[in-house]
Amino acid sequence: MQSKTFNLDELTLEDIEPKQSAENNSGNVGRQCLKCSHVRLASEGATPSYECPKCGAIYDKVEQLLSASARLAR
Ligand SMILES: [Zn+2]
């Protein structure tokens, strides 16, 4: 088994399959990006709801990696 490395800067849309509800852009208003700490605004609805409008990180992906890292850190 090879050890995993986490590089948030390499996250792209290709790394995740958007959920069917991804087209509902109001879904993540007020959600905070765990990568850059930007809180999503309603006016940023042009950006897909699964993606941070500021840094482009995928919310679920970042949270997944962070929780995985937290487990490894114990
Ligand atoms: Zn961000």
PDB file of the backbone (N, CA, C, O) and the ligand in Angstrom, with CONECT records:
HET     ZN  A 101       1
ATOM      1  N   MET A   1       0.827  -1.207   0.000  1.00  0.00           N
ATOM      2  CA  MET A   1       0.000   0.000   0.000  1.00  0.00           C
ATOM      3  C   MET A   1       0.853   1.245   0.000  1.00  0.00           C
ATOM      4  O   MET A   1       1.745   1.394   0.835  1.00  0.00           O
ATOM      5  N   GLN A   2       0.589   2.126  -0.920  1.00  0.00           N
ATOM      6  CA  GLN A   2       1.374   3.353  -0.954  1.00  0.00           C
ATOM      7  C   GLN A   2       0.740   4.414  -0.071  1.00  0.00           C
ATOM      8  O   GLN A   2      -0.482   4.475   0.067  1.00  0.00           O
ATOM      9  N   SER A   3       1.568   5.237   0.518  1.00  0.00           N
ATOM     10  CA  SER A   3       1.050   6.275   1.397  1.00  0.00           C
ATOM     11  C   SER A   3       0.437   7.399   0.575  1.00  0.00           C
ATOM     12  O   SER A   3       0.940   7.766  -0.487  1.00  0.00           O
ATOM     13  N   LYS A   4      -0.654   7.932   1.090  1.00  0.00           N
ATOM     14  CA  LYS A   4      -1.326   9.016   0.378  1.00  0.00           C
ATOM     15  C   LYS A   4      -0.754  10.365   0.782  1.00  0.00           C
ATOM     16  O   LYS A   4      -0.413  10.599   1.942  1.00  0.00           O
ATOM     17  N   THR A   5      -0.661  11.225  -0.187  1.00  0.00           N
ATOM     18  CA  THR A   5      -0.298  12.605   0.119  1.00  0.00           C
ATOM     19  C   THR A   5      -1.464  13.495  -0.291  1.00  0.00           C
ATOM     20  O   THR A   5      -2.158  13.224  -1.271  1.00  0.00           O
ATOM     21  N   PHE A   6      -1.662  14.539   0.459  1.00  0.00           N
ATOM     22  CA  PHE A   6      -2.784  15.422   0.181  1.00  0.00           C
ATOM     23  C   PHE A   6      -2.278  16.786  -0.266  1.00  0.00           C
ATOM     24  O   PHE A   6      -1.634  17.506   0.497  1.00  0.00           O
ATOM     25  N   ASN A   7      -2.575  17.121  -1.492  1.00  0.00           N
ATOM     26  CA  ASN A   7      -2.199  18.435  -1.995  1.00  0.00           C
ATOM     27  C   ASN A   7      -3.457  19.151  -2.471  1.00  0.00           C
ATOM     28  O   ASN A   7      -3.968  18.891  -3.560  1.00  0.00           O
ATOM     29  N   LEU A   8      -3.937  20.051  -1.634  1.00  0.00           N
ATOM     30  CA  LEU A   8      -5.200  20.718  -1.947  1.00  0.00           C
ATOM     31  C   LEU A   8      -5.106  21.545  -3.217  1.00  0.00           C
ATOM     32  O   LEU A   8      -6.114  21.786  -3.881  1.00  0.00           O
ATOM     33  N   ASP A   9      -3.917  21.976  -3.553  1.00  0.00           N
ATOM     34  CA  ASP A   9      -3.762  22.812  -4.739  1.00  0.00           C
ATOM     35  C   ASP A   9      -3.995  22.029  -6.032  1.00  0.00           C
ATOM     36  O   ASP A   9      -4.202  22.612  -7.097  1.00  0.00           O
ATOM     37  N   GLU A  10      -3.958  20.722  -5.922  1.00  0.00           N
ATOM     38  CA  GLU A  10      -4.121  19.915  -7.125  1.00  0.00           C
ATOM     39  C   GLU A  10      -5.553  19.456  -7.350  1.00  0.00           C
ATOM     40  O   GLU A  10      -5.848  18.716  -8.289  1.00  0.00           O
ATOM     41  N   LEU A  11      -6.427  19.906  -6.475  1.00  0.00           N
ATOM     42  CA  LEU A  11      -7.831  19.524  -6.632  1.00  0.00           C
ATOM     43  C   LEU A  11      -8.420  20.161  -7.887  1.00  0.00           C
ATOM     44  O   LEU A  11      -8.264  21.359  -8.123  1.00  0.00           O
ATOM     45  N   THR A  12      -9.080  19.362  -8.664  1.00  0.00           N
ATOM     46  CA  THR A  12      -9.760  19.888  -9.845  1.00  0.00           C
ATOM     47  C   THR A  12     -11.141  19.265  -9.939  1.00  0.00           C
ATOM     48  O   THR A  12     -11.470  18.342  -9.193  1.00  0.00           O
ATOM     49  N   LEU A  13     -11.928  19.764 -10.840  1.00  0.00           N
ATOM     50  CA  LEU A  13     -13.260  19.211 -11.042  1.00  0.00           C
ATOM     51  C   LEU A  13     -13.190  17.764 -11.488  1.00  0.00           C
ATOM     52  O   LEU A  13     -14.137  17.002 -11.293  1.00  0.00           O
ATOM     53  N   GLU A  14     -12.080  17.389 -12.080  1.00  0.00           N
ATOM     54  CA  GLU A  14     -11.947  16.030 -12.581  1.00  0.00           C
ATOM     55  C   GLU A  14     -11.831  15.023 -11.443  1.00  0.00           C
ATOM     56  O   GLU A  14     -12.010  13.821 -11.645  1.00  0.00           O
ATOM     57  N   ASP A  15     -11.530  15.523 -10.242  1.00  0.00           N
ATOM     58  CA  ASP A  15     -11.331  14.634  -9.103  1.00  0.00           C
ATOM     59  C   ASP A  15     -12.623  14.202  -8.441  1.00  0.00           C
ATOM     60  O   ASP A  15     -12.627  13.303  -7.600  1.00  0.00           O
ATOM     61  N   ILE A  16     -13.702  14.831  -8.812  1.00  0.00           N
ATOM     62  CA  ILE A  16     -14.954  14.539  -8.116  1.00  0.00           C
ATOM     63  C   ILE A  16     -16.102  14.545  -9.106  1.00  0.00           C
ATOM     64  O   ILE A  16     -16.120  15.328 -10.056  1.00  0.00           O
ATOM     65  N   GLU A  17     -17.054  13.666  -8.872  1.00  0.00           N
ATOM     66  CA  GLU A  17     -18.238  13.675  -9.707  1.00  0.00           C
ATOM     67  C   GLU A  17     -19.310  14.498  -9.019  1.00  0.00           C
ATOM     68  O   GLU A  17     -19.787  14.138  -7.943  1.00  0.00           O
ATOM     69  N   PRO A  18     -19.681  15.590  -9.637  1.00  0.00           N
ATOM     70  CA  PRO A  18     -20.695  16.452  -9.019  1.00  0.00           C
ATOM     71  C   PRO A  18     -21.981  15.693  -8.781  1.00  0.00           C
ATOM     72  O   PRO A  18     -22.418  14.910  -9.624  1.00  0.00           O
ATOM     73  N   LYS A  19     -22.583  15.927  -7.635  1.00  0.00           N
ATOM     74  CA  LYS A  19     -23.854  15.279  -7.343  1.00  0.00           C
ATOM     75  C   LYS A  19     -24.937  15.859  -8.246  1.00  0.00           C
ATOM     76  O   LYS A  19     -24.781  16.935  -8.824  1.00  0.00           O
ATOM     77  N   GLN A  20     -26.008  15.138  -8.350  1.00  0.00           N
ATOM     78  CA  GLN A  20     -27.092  15.567  -9.237  1.00  0.00           C
ATOM     79  C   GLN A  20     -27.646  16.921  -8.822  1.00  0.00           C
ATOM     80  O   GLN A  20     -28.138  17.680  -9.657  1.00  0.00           O
ATOM     81  N   SER A  21     -27.566  17.215  -7.553  1.00  0.00           N
ATOM     82  CA  SER A  21     -28.125  18.464  -7.049  1.00  0.00           C
ATOM     83  C   SER A  21     -27.159  19.639  -7.212  1.00  0.00           C
ATOM     84  O   SER A  21     -27.439  20.746  -6.752  1.00  0.00           O
ATOM     85  N   ALA A  22     -26.030  19.397  -7.862  1.00  0.00           N
ATOM     86  CA  ALA A  22     -25.011  20.433  -7.987  1.00  0.00           C
ATOM     87  C   ALA A  22     -25.513  21.655  -8.749  1.00  0.00           C
ATOM     88  O   ALA A  22     -24.948  22.742  -8.635  1.00  0.00           O
ATOM     89  N   GLU A  23     -26.564  21.470  -9.515  1.00  0.00           N
ATOM     90  CA  GLU A  23     -27.068  22.597 -10.290  1.00  0.00           C
ATOM     91  C   GLU A  23     -27.886  23.562  -9.442  1.00  0.00           C
ATOM     92  O   GLU A  23     -28.190  24.675  -9.871  1.00  0.00           O
ATOM     93  N   ASN A  24     -28.234  23.134  -8.257  1.00  0.00           N
ATOM     94  CA  ASN A  24     -28.938  24.022  -7.346  1.00  0.00           C
ATOM     95  C   ASN A  24     -27.930  24.919  -6.628  1.00  0.00           C
ATOM     96  O   ASN A  24     -27.376  24.542  -5.596  1.00  0.00           O
ATOM     97  N   ASN A  25     -27.703  26.092  -7.177  1.00  0.00           N
ATOM     98  CA  ASN A  25     -26.620  26.940  -6.697  1.00  0.00           C
ATOM     99  C   ASN A  25     -26.905  27.631  -5.372  1.00  0.00           C
ATOM    100  O   ASN A  25     -26.003  28.243  -4.799  1.00  0.00           O
ATOM    101  N   SER A  26     -28.114  27.553  -4.876  1.00  0.00           N
ATOM    102  CA  SER A  26     -28.406  28.194  -3.598  1.00  0.00           C
ATOM    103  C   SER A  26     -28.066  27.278  -2.432  1.00  0.00           C
ATOM    104  O   SER A  26     -28.109  27.683  -1.270  1.00  0.00           O
ATOM    105  N   GLY A  27     -27.725  26.037  -2.764  1.00  0.00           N
ATOM    106  CA  GLY A  27     -27.525  25.030  -1.730  1.00  0.00           C
ATOM    107  C   GLY A  27     -26.436  25.332  -0.728  1.00  0.00           C
ATOM    108  O   GLY A  27     -26.592  25.033   0.456  1.00  0.00           O
ATOM    109  N   ASN A  28     -25.349  25.912  -1.166  1.00  0.00           N
ATOM    110  CA  ASN A  28     -24.209  26.076  -0.274  1.00  0.00           C
ATOM    111  C   ASN A  28     -23.945  27.513   0.153  1.00  0.00           C
ATOM    112  O   ASN A  28     -22.849  27.830   0.615  1.00  0.00           O
ATOM    113  N   VAL A  29     -24.936  28.383   0.004  1.00  0.00           N
ATOM    114  CA  VAL A  29     -24.754  29.754   0.475  1.00  0.00           C
ATOM    115  C   VAL A  29     -24.493  29.743   1.977  1.00  0.00           C
ATOM    116  O   VAL A  29     -25.215  29.098   2.737  1.00  0.00           O
ATOM    117  N   GLY A  30     -23.461  30.460   2.395  1.00  0.00           N
ATOM    118  CA  GLY A  30     -23.125  30.496   3.814  1.00  0.00           C
ATOM    119  C   GLY A  30     -22.140  29.411   4.206  1.00  0.00           C
ATOM    120  O   GLY A  30     -21.673  29.375   5.344  1.00  0.00           O
ATOM    121  N   ARG A  31     -21.820  28.529   3.275  1.00  0.00           N
ATOM    122  CA  ARG A  31     -20.867  27.466   3.564  1.00  0.00           C
ATOM    123  C   ARG A  31     -19.449  28.030   3.533  1.00  0.00           C
ATOM    124  O   ARG A  31     -19.096  28.812   2.650  1.00  0.00           O
ATOM    125  N   GLN A  32     -18.659  27.626   4.494  1.00  0.00           N
ATOM    126  CA  GLN A  32     -17.292  28.131   4.556  1.00  0.00           C
ATOM    127  C   GLN A  32     -16.339  27.151   3.901  1.00  0.00           C
ATOM    128  O   GLN A  32     -16.378  25.947   4.154  1.00  0.00           O
ATOM    129  N   CYS A  33     -15.487  27.696   3.057  1.00  0.00           N
ATOM    130  CA  CYS A  33     -14.447  26.890   2.425  1.00  0.00           C
ATOM    131  C   CYS A  33     -13.374  26.573   3.467  1.00  0.00           C
ATOM    132  O   CYS A  33     -12.840  27.470   4.118  1.00  0.00           O
ATOM    133  N   LEU A  34     -13.073  25.296   3.610  1.00  0.00           N
ATOM    134  CA  LEU A  34     -12.088  24.896   4.617  1.00  0.00           C
ATOM    135  C   LEU A  34     -10.662  25.097   4.117  1.00  0.00           C
ATOM    136  O   LEU A  34      -9.699  24.919   4.864  1.00  0.00           O
ATOM    137  N   LYS A  35     -10.541  25.462   2.869  1.00  0.00           N
ATOM    138  CA  LYS A  35      -9.206  25.692   2.322  1.00  0.00           C
ATOM    139  C   LYS A  35      -8.785  27.149   2.476  1.00  0.00           C
ATOM    140  O   LYS A  35      -7.678  27.436   2.932  1.00  0.00           O
ATOM    141  N   CYS A  36      -9.683  28.083   2.088  1.00  0.00           N
ATOM    142  CA  CYS A  36      -9.315  29.501   2.124  1.00  0.00           C
ATOM    143  C   CYS A  36     -10.173  30.298   3.109  1.00  0.00           C
ATOM    144  O   CYS A  36      -9.988  31.506   3.259  1.00  0.00           O
ATOM    145  N   SER A  37     -11.102  29.629   3.775  1.00  0.00           N
ATOM    146  CA  SER A  37     -11.971  30.244   4.790  1.00  0.00           C
ATOM    147  C   SER A  37     -12.977  31.237   4.222  1.00  0.00           C
ATOM    148  O   SER A  37     -13.605  31.986   4.970  1.00  0.00           O
ATOM    149  N   HIS A  38     -13.127  31.242   2.926  1.00  0.00           N
ATOM    150  CA  HIS A  38     -14.104  32.131   2.314  1.00  0.00           C
ATOM    151  C   HIS A  38     -15.511  31.595   2.543  1.00  0.00           C
ATOM    152  O   HIS A  38     -15.779  30.414   2.321  1.00  0.00           O
ATOM    153  N   VAL A  39     -16.409  32.475   2.990  1.00  0.00           N
ATOM    154  CA  VAL A  39     -17.803  32.081   3.175  1.00  0.00           C
ATOM    155  C   VAL A  39     -18.590  32.430   1.929  1.00  0.00           C
ATOM    156  O   VAL A  39     -18.574  33.573   1.473  1.00  0.00           O
ATOM    157  N   ARG A  40     -19.273  31.449   1.383  1.00  0.00           N
ATOM    158  CA  ARG A  40     -19.970  31.620   0.124  1.00  0.00           C
ATOM    159  C   ARG A  40     -21.127  32.609   0.244  1.00  0.00           C
ATOM    160  O   ARG A  40     -21.890  32.573   1.210  1.00  0.00           O
ATOM    161  N   LEU A  41     -21.248  33.483  -0.740  1.00  0.00           N
ATOM    162  CA  LEU A  41     -22.304  34.482  -0.754  1.00  0.00           C
ATOM    163  C   LEU A  41     -23.378  34.106  -1.770  1.00  0.00           C
ATOM    164  O   LEU A  41     -23.116  33.391  -2.737  1.00  0.00           O
ATOM    165  N   ALA A  42     -24.570  34.592  -1.535  1.00  0.00           N
ATOM    166  CA  ALA A  42     -25.675  34.318  -2.455  1.00  0.00           C
ATOM    167  C   ALA A  42     -25.383  34.883  -3.840  1.00  0.00           C
ATOM    168  O   ALA A  42     -25.844  34.347  -4.847  1.00  0.00           O
ATOM    169  N   SER A  43     -24.614  35.968  -3.884  1.00  0.00           N
ATOM    170  CA  SER A  43     -24.305  36.628  -5.150  1.00  0.00           C
ATOM    171  C   SER A  43     -23.293  35.847  -5.973  1.00  0.00           C
ATOM    172  O   SER A  43     -22.991  36.215  -7.108  1.00  0.00           O
ATOM    173  N   GLU A  44     -22.776  34.781  -5.407  1.00  0.00           N
ATOM    174  CA  GLU A  44     -21.775  33.979  -6.112  1.00  0.00           C
ATOM    175  C   GLU A  44     -22.384  32.722  -6.725  1.00  0.00           C
ATOM    176  O   GLU A  44     -21.704  31.717  -6.932  1.00  0.00           O
ATOM    177  N   GLY A  45     -23.656  32.802  -7.003  1.00  0.00           N
ATOM    178  CA  GLY A  45     -24.377  31.646  -7.529  1.00  0.00           C
ATOM    179  C   GLY A  45     -23.911  31.185  -8.897  1.00  0.00           C
ATOM    180  O   GLY A  45     -24.259  30.088  -9.335  1.00  0.00           O
ATOM    181  N   ALA A  46     -23.119  32.018  -9.583  1.00  0.00           N
ATOM    182  CA  ALA A  46     -22.620  31.632 -10.899  1.00  0.00           C
ATOM    183  C   ALA A  46     -21.607  30.497 -10.794  1.00  0.00           C
ATOM    184  O   ALA A  46     -21.403  29.738 -11.741  1.00  0.00           O
ATOM    185  N   THR A  47     -20.986  30.397  -9.643  1.00  0.00           N
ATOM    186  CA  THR A  47     -20.048  29.302  -9.418  1.00  0.00           C
ATOM    187  C   THR A  47     -20.827  28.075  -8.953  1.00  0.00           C
ATOM    188  O   THR A  47     -21.722  28.183  -8.115  1.00  0.00           O
ATOM    189  N   PRO A  48     -20.483  26.913  -9.497  1.00  0.00           N
ATOM    190  CA  PRO A  48     -21.185  25.689  -9.073  1.00  0.00           C
ATOM    191  C   PRO A  48     -21.211  25.551  -7.552  1.00  0.00           C
ATOM    192  O   PRO A  48     -20.241  25.899  -6.880  1.00  0.00           O
ATOM    193  N   SER A  49     -22.308  25.049  -7.013  1.00  0.00           N
ATOM    194  CA  SER A  49     -22.515  25.037  -5.563  1.00  0.00           C
ATOM    195  C   SER A  49     -21.513  24.159  -4.836  1.00  0.00           C
ATOM    196  O   SER A  49     -21.320  24.301  -3.629  1.00  0.00           O
ATOM    197  N   TYR A  50     -20.875  23.251  -5.565  1.00  0.00           N
ATOM    198  CA  TYR A  50     -19.920  22.340  -4.912  1.00  0.00           C
ATOM    199  C   TYR A  50     -18.514  22.914  -4.904  1.00  0.00           C
ATOM    200  O   TYR A  50     -17.574  22.283  -4.420  1.00  0.00           O
ATOM    201  N   GLU A  51     -18.380  24.130  -5.451  1.00  0.00           N
ATOM    202  CA  GLU A  51     -17.051  24.692  -5.640  1.00  0.00           C
ATOM    203  C   GLU A  51     -16.920  26.044  -4.950  1.00  0.00           C
ATOM    204  O   GLU A  51     -17.843  26.857  -5.010  1.00  0.00           O
ATOM    205  N   CYS A  52     -15.779  26.299  -4.289  1.00  0.00           N
ATOM    206  CA  CYS A  52     -15.534  27.597  -3.674  1.00  0.00           C
ATOM    207  C   CYS A  52     -15.303  28.634  -4.763  1.00  0.00           C
ATOM    208  O   CYS A  52     -14.433  28.451  -5.615  1.00  0.00           O
ATOM    209  N   PRO A  53     -16.081  29.739  -4.748  1.00  0.00           N
ATOM    210  CA  PRO A  53     -15.948  30.771  -5.782  1.00  0.00           C
ATOM    211  C   PRO A  53     -14.629  31.526  -5.695  1.00  0.00           C
ATOM    212  O   PRO A  53     -14.209  32.160  -6.663  1.00  0.00           O
ATOM    213  N   LYS A  54     -13.990  31.462  -4.568  1.00  0.00           N
ATOM    214  CA  LYS A  54     -12.766  32.229  -4.383  1.00  0.00           C
ATOM    215  C   LYS A  54     -11.516  31.460  -4.821  1.00  0.00           C
ATOM    216  O   LYS A  54     -10.709  31.967  -5.601  1.00  0.00           O
ATOM    217  N   CYS A  55     -11.364  30.242  -4.318  1.00  0.00           N
ATOM    218  CA  CYS A  55     -10.142  29.491  -4.618  1.00  0.00           C
ATOM    219  C   CYS A  55     -10.405  28.299  -5.529  1.00  0.00           C
ATOM    220  O   CYS A  55      -9.464  27.648  -5.983  1.00  0.00           O
ATOM    221  N   GLY A  56     -11.674  28.008  -5.801  1.00  0.00           N
ATOM    222  CA  GLY A  56     -11.991  26.933  -6.734  1.00  0.00           C
ATOM    223  C   GLY A  56     -11.933  25.536  -6.134  1.00  0.00           C
ATOM    224  O   GLY A  56     -12.060  24.546  -6.855  1.00  0.00           O
ATOM    225  N   ALA A  57     -11.743  25.447  -4.827  1.00  0.00           N
ATOM    226  CA  ALA A  57     -11.695  24.138  -4.189  1.00  0.00           C
ATOM    227  C   ALA A  57     -13.085  23.499  -4.162  1.00  0.00           C
ATOM    228  O   ALA A  57     -14.098  24.193  -4.085  1.00  0.00           O
ATOM    229  N   ILE A  58     -13.115  22.178  -4.227  1.00  0.00           N
ATOM    230  CA  ILE A  58     -14.378  21.460  -4.122  1.00  0.00           C
ATOM    231  C   ILE A  58     -14.660  21.197  -2.642  1.00  0.00           C
ATOM    232  O   ILE A  58     -13.899  20.497  -1.974  1.00  0.00           O
ATOM    233  N   TYR A  59     -15.768  21.767  -2.131  1.00  0.00           N
ATOM    234  CA  TYR A  59     -16.048  21.696  -0.691  1.00  0.00           C
ATOM    235  C   TYR A  59     -15.952  20.266  -0.144  1.00  0.00           C
ATOM    236  O   TYR A  59     -15.237  20.006   0.823  1.00  0.00           O
ATOM    237  N   ASP A  60     -16.674  19.361  -0.771  1.00  0.00           N
ATOM    238  CA  ASP A  60     -16.716  17.996  -0.254  1.00  0.00           C
ATOM    239  C   ASP A  60     -15.345  17.330  -0.285  1.00  0.00           C
ATOM    240  O   ASP A  60     -14.985  16.561   0.606  1.00  0.00           O
ATOM    241  N   LYS A  61     -14.593  17.646  -1.333  1.00  0.00           N
ATOM    242  CA  LYS A  61     -13.277  17.054  -1.480  1.00  0.00           C
ATOM    243  C   LYS A  61     -12.338  17.538  -0.381  1.00  0.00           C
ATOM    244  O   LYS A  61     -11.611  16.750   0.222  1.00  0.00           O
ATOM    245  N   VAL A  62     -12.365  18.837  -0.133  1.00  0.00           N
ATOM    246  CA  VAL A  62     -11.512  19.415   0.902  1.00  0.00           C
ATOM    247  C   VAL A  62     -11.867  18.828   2.266  1.00  0.00           C
ATOM    248  O   VAL A  62     -10.990  18.455   3.044  1.00  0.00           O
ATOM    249  N   GLU A  63     -13.169  18.755   2.540  1.00  0.00           N
ATOM    250  CA  GLU A  63     -13.602  18.224   3.834  1.00  0.00           C
ATOM    251  C   GLU A  63     -13.210  16.761   3.980  1.00  0.00           C
ATOM    252  O   GLU A  63     -12.823  16.304   5.056  1.00  0.00           O
ATOM    253  N   GLN A  64     -13.321  16.046   2.878  1.00  0.00           N
ATOM    254  CA  GLN A  64     -12.947  14.635   2.879  1.00  0.00           C
ATOM    255  C   GLN A  64     -11.462  14.468   3.205  1.00  0.00           C
ATOM    256  O   GLN A  64     -11.081  13.645   4.037  1.00  0.00           O
ATOM    257  N   LEU A  65     -10.649  15.255   2.540  1.00  0.00           N
ATOM    258  CA  LEU A  65      -9.208  15.159   2.750  1.00  0.00           C
ATOM    259  C   LEU A  65      -8.814  15.597   4.145  1.00  0.00           C
ATOM    260  O   LEU A  65      -7.948  14.991   4.776  1.00  0.00           O
ATOM    261  N   LEU A  66      -9.455  16.656   4.625  1.00  0.00           N
ATOM    262  CA  LEU A  66      -9.123  17.153   5.953  1.00  0.00           C
ATOM    263  C   LEU A  66      -9.514  16.149   7.038  1.00  0.00           C
ATOM    264  O   LEU A  66      -8.772  15.951   8.000  1.00  0.00           O
ATOM    265  N   SER A  67     -10.654  15.531   6.884  1.00  0.00           N
ATOM    266  CA  SER A  67     -11.077  14.555   7.887  1.00  0.00           C
ATOM    267  C   SER A  67     -10.175  13.321   7.829  1.00  0.00           C
ATOM    268  O   SER A  67      -9.877  12.708   8.854  1.00  0.00           O
ATOM    269  N   ALA A  68      -9.752  12.972   6.629  1.00  0.00           N
ATOM    270  CA  ALA A  68      -8.836  11.846   6.484  1.00  0.00           C
ATOM    271  C   ALA A  68      -7.480  12.179   7.129  1.00  0.00           C
ATOM    272  O   ALA A  68      -6.871  11.341   7.795  1.00  0.00           O
ATOM    273  N   SER A  69      -7.031  13.403   6.916  1.00  0.00           N
ATOM    274  CA  SER A  69      -5.767  13.839   7.515  1.00  0.00           C
ATOM    275  C   SER A  69      -5.856  13.873   9.030  1.00  0.00           C
ATOM    276  O   SER A  69      -4.905  13.527   9.731  1.00  0.00           O
ATOM    277  N   ALA A  70      -7.015  14.298   9.525  1.00  0.00           N
ATOM    278  CA  ALA A  70      -7.210  14.375  10.969  1.00  0.00           C
ATOM    279  C   ALA A  70      -7.137  12.991  11.595  1.00  0.00           C
ATOM    280  O   ALA A  70      -6.596  12.806  12.685  1.00  0.00           O
ATOM    281  N   ARG A  71      -7.693  12.032  10.882  1.00  0.00           N
ATOM    282  CA  ARG A  71      -7.640  10.660  11.389  1.00  0.00           C
ATOM    283  C   ARG A  71      -6.203  10.146  11.406  1.00  0.00           C
ATOM    284  O   ARG A  71      -5.782   9.468  12.343  1.00  0.00           O
ATOM    285  N   LEU A  72      -5.461  10.480  10.354  1.00  0.00           N
ATOM    286  CA  LEU A  72      -4.073  10.026  10.255  1.00  0.00           C
ATOM    287  C   LEU A  72      -3.203  10.666  11.323  1.00  0.00           C
ATOM    288  O   LEU A  72      -2.218  10.085  11.779  1.00  0.00           O
ATOM    289  N   ALA A  73      -3.593  11.891  11.717  1.00  0.00           N
ATOM    290  CA  ALA A  73      -2.764  12.645  12.645  1.00  0.00           C
ATOM    291  C   ALA A  73      -2.870  12.137  14.081  1.00  0.00           C
ATOM    292  O   ALA A  73      -2.046  12.475  14.931  1.00  0.00           O
ATOM    293  N   ARG A  74      -3.887  11.325  14.340  1.00  0.00           N
ATOM    294  CA  ARG A  74      -4.077  10.863  15.711  1.00  0.00           C
ATOM    295  C   ARG A  74      -2.977   9.914  16.165  1.00  0.00           C
ATOM    296  O   ARG A  74      -3.000   9.440  17.301  1.00  0.00           O
TER     297      ARG A  74
HETATM  298 ZN    ZN A 101     -11.871  28.500  -0.983  1.00  0.00          ZN2+
END
